[in-house]
Amino acid sequence: MVEPPGPDWELRRKARSGDTIMKPTSSGQRRVFIVDDHPLVREWLTTLIDQQPDLAVCGEAATASEAVRAIIASKPEVAIVDISLERSSGIELIKDLRKTCPTLVVLVLSMHEESHYAERALRAGAKGYIMKRETTKKVIDAIRTVLKGQFYLSDAIAQLITTQFVEGKTLSTLSPIEQLSDRELTVFDLLGQGLGTRLIAETLRISVKTVQAYCARIKEKLNLGSATELMREAMRHYESRNQPPK
């Protein structure tokens, strides 16, 4: 005899389809919201967090725009945000959440080990940066640490930032990508996802002319001669940094 679907069946179906979902939590549990465009990551995190007696997932979203609306409605205490979101930017989302939900704690869960992504996230307002390859225990430790008001960094990221601080990072030692501003990097990432200037303008709520100005500055900083070279380099960079860790 086939068992009827459990109470979470509809939530799981929506999670797999990429819809924004919200669900009730028990009294006394710290409320967690997940923002990631990979359904399996959201499902893994939800299962992991809901197993903890002091934590509960109150909602999840796949995009930045969905996340802001749902977070305002569900009022979580901490949001777990991926840096790489389809057609949006985790950095820009963190900045938006800092304005709209100033008491919300943000923890970045990312596959990117470059220190400049962690630095940008922290400057934007995140309280922690942890790698997706970390153990489940460390992920839970990170959530509890930032909920206490403390900062949390993966060991590898902390070592990189410390080394760069001790050695002294100057403009001459920065890579071309590191020399991009946050907004320039966002435009560069969206180009890498295959978006044109008009769609980028709609996504970031800026004019096409402003996007074109960002593209011109990116080409100059990366020493690229044409729009075709810019698009090719953006796609190469996006694909390389979104490869799963070995």
Buried (B, 14 or more C-beta within 10 A) or exposed (E): EEEEEEEEEEBBEBBEEBBBBBBEBEEEBBBBBBBBBBBEBBBBBBEBBBEBEEBBBBBBBBBBBBBBEBBEEBEBBBBBBBBBBEBBBBBBBBBBBBEEBEEBBBBBBBBBBBBBBBBBBBEBBBBBBBBBEBEEEBBBBBBBBBBEEEEBBBEBBBEBBEEBEEEEBEEEEEEEBBBBEBBBBBBBBBBBBEBEBEBBBEBBEBEBEBBBBBBEBBBEBBEBEEBEEBBBBBBEBBEEBEEEEE
